[in-house]
Amino acid sequence: MRLVSKALLIIIPTIIILAIFAINSPKESEIKENYQLGLSGIKKQYVKGEMIIFSLFLKGYGSECGTYDVQLKKGDTIIERKSIDIDCTETVGKDFEFVNIDITTLEWTLLEAGNYTAVGEFTKNDGQKFQDQKTFTVIE
């Protein structure tokens, strides 16, 4: 009898706790569309002649359909640019899923000292934009 009582004291609270988590956890259809766009691999400082290699990534929940643009700028001048379109049908574009992708990598040898900006942008098919930028310096 004691063994059954101890087992019930463990099992019943466990079932209650699991039921509470099941009720409160959001279902995939209830999760709102959200994105985190970012640039990775960028250091604060480079030496003239050193190669910069960085990537644009997208994480979150939604559709990966849209236009991705990566730029390397010195002042207002675009030094290097890479653009990718993921063109989806309207039906596929509305199919939301968990997104975790590295979109593209940009490689460039920096030949001039100065201040630079790397800019990454994702424009959804409906025109909504997400952007990340990082600044760095190239020294002699």
HUKACOR-V101706 format. One record per pair of residues at least 4 apart in sequence whose C-alpha atoms are under 6 Angstrom apart, sorted by the first residue. I is the first residue (numbers start at 0). J is the second residue. D is the distance in whole Angstrom. If there is no record, write none. Layout:
i	j	d
I	J	D
I	J	D
//
This chain:
i	j	d
7	11	6
20	24	6
25	29	6
32	60	5
32	61	5
33	59	5
33	60	5
34	58	6
34	59	4
35	57	6
35	58	5
35	59	6
36	56	6
36	57	5
37	55	6
37	56	5
37	131	5
38	54	6
38	55	5
39	53	6
39	54	5
40	53	5
41	53	6
43	135	5
44	135	6
44	136	5
44	137	6
45	137	5
46	137	5
46	138	5
47	109	6
47	110	5
47	112	6
47	137	6
47	138	6
47	139	5
48	108	6
48	109	5
48	110	5
49	108	6
49	109	6
50	107	5
50	108	4
51	106	6
51	107	5
52	105	6
52	106	5
53	104	6
53	105	6
54	103	6
54	104	4
55	101	6
55	102	6
55	103	6
56	100	6
56	101	4
56	102	5
57	99	6
57	100	5
58	98	5
58	99	4
59	97	6
59	98	5
60	96	6
60	97	4
60	98	6
61	95	4
61	96	5
62	92	6
62	95	5
64	85	5
64	86	6
64	87	6
64	92	6
65	84	6
65	85	5
65	122	6
65	123	4
65	124	5
66	83	6
66	84	4
66	121	6
66	122	5
67	82	6
67	83	5
67	120	6
67	121	5
68	81	6
68	82	4
68	119	6
68	120	5
69	80	6
69	81	5
69	118	6
69	119	5
70	79	6
70	80	4
70	117	6
70	118	5
71	77	6
71	78	6
71	79	5
71	116	6
71	117	5
72	76	5
72	77	4
72	78	5
72	115	6
72	116	5
73	115	5
87	91	6
87	92	6
112	137	5
112	138	5
112	139	6
113	136	6
113	137	5
114	135	6
114	136	5
115	134	6
115	135	5
116	133	6
116	134	4
117	132	5
117	133	5
118	131	6
118	132	4
119	130	6
119	131	5
120	129	6
120	130	4
121	128	6
121	129	5
122	126	6
122	127	6
122	128	4
123	127	5
//
